[in-house]
């Protein structure tokens, strides 16, 4: 049964106001009343689950300005894409802990960037402890939506993310349903491996608006299904009993035409619900840079556009959860 109001999930905390995945970003999201927060996890050289959007960290930390790490700059192929920079798997946790968080989008979010270089990088354990303590402090149940990043890539260099996630959740007291937990990934194979280990929670398959999941590309090549095919009715049929829900790029709900005019809501949320699957969407942001053309206003990329019009289509689709960067705006709108 669809919720009366969707879960409001602080996407990497509250990165509309503070550098993503920083302590203050999470603190702010929790204080603003979100139902859950979403940490992304990658791996350090010594097997620590580190909270970063990507394993390449030059855009979200001060690593490029640290002369002691200059020789760590390298080029790698991650999920089929060549990237040059600094990667978490080339640093021990002790080294990563010396780095400081930076705003990933400073031109769009200069206010957030004013907090650059003040806060250290976090581990998954830090976020789990923070959310548990905040639940007690605020007197309400707050969850974690844990996104596992690049599982196939990390497997190729010797790290089993399912094993690492199980170990960390168990040690932190989050493995047996003690707290609300969602585990999500763009790779369905790692979700299956975590589920097989008995971790209690909801399992959600992330779907891009285009492309194919890298784990299936690695296994099947051009025969791998597209994300769009997976979101179609026949694709959703195949997910019944495999995952508990999907989380789709908001464009799959908005269904903009070639001129950027919304034609949705599409049927993807209703189709998921008809099969007993939950449906989340990402990411609800107010800035013009992230809105479809129809909802942009004057003032440039950083100005807030007509985001309520866009969010209204998403709300009316009946989603079960929304990822937001501005936690206060998300809580106010989606609980209205």
C-alpha positions as CSV (number, residue, x, y, z in Angstrom):
1,X,0.0,0.0,0.0
2,X,1.5,3.4,-1.0
3,X,2.5,5.7,1.9
4,X,0.4,8.8,2.6
5,X,3.6,10.8,2.3
6,X,6.9,9.6,0.8
7,X,10.0,9.0,2.8
8,X,12.1,12.1,2.7
9,X,15.7,11.0,2.4
10,X,18.7,13.4,2.9
11,X,20.8,12.6,-0.1
12,X,24.4,12.5,1.2
13,X,23.0,14.6,4.1
14,X,22.0,18.1,3.2
15,X,24.4,19.0,0.4
16,X,22.3,22.0,-0.7
17,X,23.9,23.7,2.4
18,X,27.0,21.8,3.4
19,X,29.7,19.8,1.5
20,X,28.2,16.3,0.7
21,X,28.9,13.5,3.1
22,X,30.4,15.8,5.7
23,X,29.5,15.6,9.4
24,X,27.7,18.9,9.3
25,X,25.7,17.8,6.1
26,X,24.3,14.8,8.0
27,X,23.8,16.8,11.2
28,X,21.8,19.4,9.3
29,X,19.6,16.9,7.5
30,X,18.8,15.1,10.7
31,X,17.9,18.3,12.5
32,X,15.7,19.4,9.6
33,X,13.6,16.3,10.1
34,X,14.4,13.8,7.3
35,X,13.2,10.2,7.6
36,X,16.6,8.8,6.6
37,X,19.9,9.8,5.2
38,X,21.9,8.2,2.3
39,X,25.6,7.5,2.6
40,X,27.4,6.1,-0.5
41,X,30.2,3.7,0.3
42,X,33.5,2.9,-1.4
43,X,36.7,1.1,-0.1
44,X,40.1,2.2,1.3
45,X,43.3,0.3,0.6
46,X,42.9,-1.4,4.0
47,X,39.3,-2.4,3.5
48,X,37.5,0.4,5.4
49,X,34.1,1.4,4.0
50,X,34.5,5.1,3.3
51,X,31.6,7.5,2.7
52,X,32.2,9.2,-0.6
53,X,30.0,9.7,-3.7
54,X,32.8,8.1,-5.9
55,X,36.1,6.4,-5.3
56,X,37.7,9.2,-7.3
57,X,37.9,12.0,-4.7
58,X,39.6,15.0,-6.2
59,X,36.3,16.9,-6.6
60,X,35.1,16.3,-3.0
61,X,38.2,16.6,-0.9
62,X,41.4,18.6,-0.7
63,X,43.6,15.7,-1.9
64,X,44.8,17.5,-5.1
65,X,46.3,20.2,-2.9
66,X,48.2,17.8,-0.6
67,X,51.8,17.6,-1.9
68,X,52.4,14.4,0.1
69,X,49.8,12.6,-2.1
70,X,50.8,14.1,-5.5
71,X,52.3,10.8,-6.6
72,X,49.0,9.0,-6.0
73,X,47.4,10.7,-9.0
74,X,46.7,8.1,-11.6
75,X,44.4,7.0,-14.4
76,X,42.0,4.1,-14.1
77,X,39.0,2.6,-15.8
78,X,36.0,2.5,-13.5
79,X,32.8,0.8,-14.9
80,X,34.1,1.2,-18.4
81,X,34.9,4.9,-18.1
82,X,38.5,6.2,-17.9
83,X,39.1,8.6,-15.0
84,X,42.2,10.5,-13.8
85,X,42.6,11.5,-10.3
86,X,43.0,10.2,-6.8
87,X,41.2,7.0,-5.7
88,X,40.2,5.8,-2.2
89,X,41.5,2.3,-2.8
90,X,45.1,3.8,-3.1
91,X,44.9,5.3,0.5
92,X,44.7,3.7,3.9
93,X,41.9,4.9,6.1
94,X,44.4,6.7,8.3
95,X,45.5,8.7,5.2
96,X,41.9,9.4,4.1
97,X,41.1,10.6,7.6
98,X,43.5,13.5,7.1
99,X,41.6,14.8,4.1
100,X,39.0,17.5,4.3
101,X,35.6,17.7,2.5
102,X,34.9,20.1,-0.3
103,X,31.7,21.1,-2.1
104,X,31.4,19.2,-5.4
105,X,29.4,22.0,-7.1
106,X,31.0,25.2,-5.9
107,X,29.6,27.4,-8.7
108,X,26.1,26.3,-8.1
109,X,26.4,26.1,-4.3
110,X,28.9,28.8,-3.2
111,X,27.4,28.9,0.3
112,X,28.1,25.3,0.8
113,X,31.6,25.8,-0.6
114,X,32.2,28.3,2.2
115,X,32.5,25.3,4.5
116,X,35.3,23.7,2.5
117,X,38.3,22.2,4.2
118,X,36.8,22.3,7.7
119,X,35.6,18.7,8.1
120,X,37.2,15.3,7.8
121,X,36.1,12.4,5.6
122,X,33.7,9.9,7.3
123,X,33.5,6.1,7.5
124,X,30.2,4.2,7.2
125,X,30.5,3.4,10.8
126,X,30.6,7.1,11.7
127,X,27.3,7.7,9.8
128,X,25.6,4.6,11.3
129,X,26.5,5.8,14.8
130,X,25.5,9.3,14.1
131,X,22.0,8.3,12.9
132,X,21.4,6.0,15.8
133,X,22.4,8.7,18.2
134,X,20.2,11.2,16.4
135,X,17.2,8.9,16.6
136,X,17.5,8.9,20.4
137,X,18.2,12.6,20.5
138,X,15.2,13.6,18.4
139,X,12.9,10.9,19.7
140,X,12.0,9.5,16.3
141,X,13.0,6.6,14.2
142,X,15.5,7.6,11.5
143,X,16.8,5.3,8.9
144,X,19.8,4.8,6.6
145,X,19.7,4.2,2.9
146,X,23.0,2.7,2.1
147,X,24.3,2.8,-1.5
148,X,26.9,0.4,-2.5
149,X,29.2,1.8,-5.2
150,X,31.2,0.1,-8.0
151,X,30.9,-3.5,-6.5
152,X,32.1,-5.2,-9.7
153,X,35.1,-2.9,-10.0
154,X,36.1,-3.4,-6.4
155,X,35.6,-7.2,-6.8
156,X,38.1,-7.0,-9.6
157,X,40.8,-5.6,-7.3
158,X,40.0,-8.1,-4.5
159,X,37.3,-6.5,-2.3
160,X,34.0,-8.2,-1.7
161,X,31.7,-5.4,-0.8
162,X,28.9,-7.7,0.4
163,X,31.3,-9.1,2.9
164,X,32.5,-5.7,4.0
165,X,29.0,-4.3,4.3
166,X,27.8,-7.3,6.3
167,X,30.7,-7.0,8.7
168,X,30.2,-3.3,9.3
169,X,26.5,-3.4,9.7
170,X,26.8,-6.3,12.2
171,X,29.5,-4.5,14.2
172,X,27.5,-1.3,14.3
173,X,24.2,-3.0,15.4
174,X,22.4,-2.4,12.1
175,X,22.2,-6.0,10.6
176,X,19.2,-7.5,12.3
177,X,16.5,-4.9,11.9
178,X,17.4,-2.8,14.9
179,X,17.0,0.3,12.8
180,X,15.3,1.2,9.5
181,X,17.7,0.1,6.8
182,X,17.5,0.2,3.0
183,X,20.4,-1.2,0.8
184,X,20.6,0.1,-2.7
185,X,22.8,-0.2,-5.7
186,X,22.9,0.2,-9.5
187,X,24.2,-3.4,-9.5
188,X,21.6,-6.0,-8.7
189,X,24.2,-8.8,-8.1
190,X,25.7,-7.1,-5.0
191,X,22.2,-6.6,-3.6
192,X,21.6,-10.4,-4.0
193,X,24.9,-11.2,-2.3
194,X,24.2,-8.9,0.7
195,X,20.7,-10.3,1.0
196,X,22.0,-13.9,1.0
197,X,24.1,-13.0,4.1
198,X,20.9,-12.4,6.0
199,X,21.1,-8.6,6.5
200,X,17.6,-7.5,7.4
201,X,16.4,-4.5,5.5
202,X,14.8,-3.4,2.2
203,X,16.7,-4.0,-1.0
204,X,16.2,-1.4,-3.8
205,X,17.5,-1.5,-7.3
206,X,18.7,1.9,-8.6
207,X,17.8,2.6,-12.3
208,X,19.4,5.2,-14.5
209,X,17.3,6.8,-17.2
210,X,19.7,5.4,-19.9
211,X,22.5,2.9,-20.2
212,X,23.0,-0.6,-18.7
213,X,24.2,-1.8,-15.3
214,X,27.9,-2.5,-15.3
215,X,27.7,-5.8,-13.4
216,X,25.5,-7.2,-16.1
217,X,27.6,-5.6,-18.9
218,X,30.7,-7.3,-17.4
219,X,28.8,-10.7,-17.4
220,X,26.7,-10.5,-20.5
221,X,28.2,-7.8,-22.7
222,X,25.7,-6.4,-25.2
223,X,23.1,-8.9,-24.1
224,X,22.8,-7.0,-20.8
225,X,19.4,-5.5,-20.3
226,X,19.1,-1.7,-20.3
227,X,17.9,0.2,-17.3
228,X,14.9,1.4,-19.3
229,X,14.0,-2.2,-20.2
230,X,14.2,-3.1,-16.5
231,X,11.7,-0.3,-15.7
232,X,9.2,-1.5,-18.2
233,X,6.4,-3.9,-17.1
234,X,8.2,-7.1,-18.3
235,X,11.4,-6.0,-16.6
236,X,9.6,-5.2,-13.4
237,X,8.0,-8.7,-13.5
238,X,11.5,-10.2,-13.3
239,X,12.3,-8.2,-10.2
240,X,9.4,-9.6,-8.1
241,X,10.9,-11.6,-5.2
242,X,14.4,-10.4,-6.1
243,X,14.3,-6.9,-4.7
244,X,11.8,-4.9,-2.6
245,X,11.7,-1.9,-4.8
246,X,13.3,0.3,-7.5
247,X,14.7,3.8,-7.3
248,X,14.5,5.7,-10.6
249,X,16.0,8.8,-12.1
250,X,13.3,11.4,-11.7
251,X,13.2,11.9,-15.5
252,X,11.7,8.4,-15.8
253,X,8.7,9.8,-13.9
254,X,8.6,13.3,-15.4
255,X,9.0,12.0,-19.0
256,X,10.1,15.3,-20.5
257,X,9.7,15.7,-24.2
258,X,12.5,17.0,-26.5
259,X,11.6,20.6,-25.6
260,X,11.9,19.8,-21.9
261,X,8.2,19.9,-21.2
262,X,6.9,17.4,-18.6
263,X,4.5,14.8,-20.0
264,X,4.3,12.7,-16.9
265,X,3.8,11.3,-14.4
266,X,4.7,8.2,-16.3
267,X,3.3,4.8,-15.3
268,X,6.6,3.5,-13.8
269,X,5.6,4.1,-10.2
270,X,2.1,2.6,-10.7
271,X,3.6,-0.3,-12.6
272,X,6.0,-1.0,-9.7
273,X,3.2,-0.8,-7.1
274,X,1.1,-3.2,-9.1
275,X,3.9,-5.8,-8.7
276,X,4.3,-5.2,-5.0
277,X,7.5,-3.1,-5.4
278,X,8.3,0.1,-3.7
279,X,9.3,3.1,-5.9
280,X,11.7,5.8,-4.9
281,X,13.1,8.6,-7.1
282,X,16.3,10.8,-7.2
283,X,17.2,13.5,-6.9
284,X,14.8,16.4,-6.1
285,X,16.8,19.6,-6.3
286,X,15.5,23.2,-6.6
287,X,18.3,24.8,-8.7
288,X,17.7,25.6,-12.3
289,X,20.7,23.5,-13.3
290,X,18.8,20.3,-12.2
291,X,15.3,21.1,-13.4
292,X,13.8,20.2,-16.7
293,X,13.7,23.1,-19.1
294,X,10.0,23.9,-18.6
295,X,10.6,24.6,-14.9
296,X,13.7,26.8,-15.1
297,X,13.4,30.5,-14.3
298,X,15.7,33.5,-14.7
299,X,18.8,34.0,-12.6
300,X,21.1,31.4,-13.9
301,X,22.0,27.8,-13.0
302,X,22.3,28.4,-9.3
303,X,18.9,30.2,-8.9
304,X,15.9,28.3,-7.6
305,X,13.5,27.5,-10.4
306,X,9.8,26.4,-10.2
307,X,10.8,23.3,-8.3
308,X,7.5,22.9,-6.6
309,X,5.8,22.4,-10.0
310,X,8.3,19.6,-10.8
311,X,8.1,18.0,-7.4
312,X,4.3,18.1,-7.6
313,X,4.4,15.7,-10.5
314,X,6.7,13.4,-8.6
315,X,4.4,13.5,-5.5
316,X,1.3,12.9,-7.6
317,X,2.9,9.8,-9.1
318,X,2.7,8.2,-5.6
319,X,6.4,7.6,-4.9
320,X,7.3,5.9,-1.7
321,X,10.5,7.9,-1.2
322,X,12.3,10.9,-2.5
323,X,16.0,11.9,-2.3
324,X,16.5,15.6,-1.6
325,X,19.6,17.8,-1.3
326,X,17.8,20.6,0.6
327,X,16.3,18.7,3.5
328,X,14.1,21.5,4.8
329,X,12.5,22.1,1.4
330,X,11.9,18.4,0.9
331,X,10.4,17.9,4.4
332,X,8.1,21.0,3.9
333,X,6.9,20.1,0.4
334,X,6.5,16.3,0.6
335,X,4.7,16.3,4.0
336,X,2.4,19.2,3.1
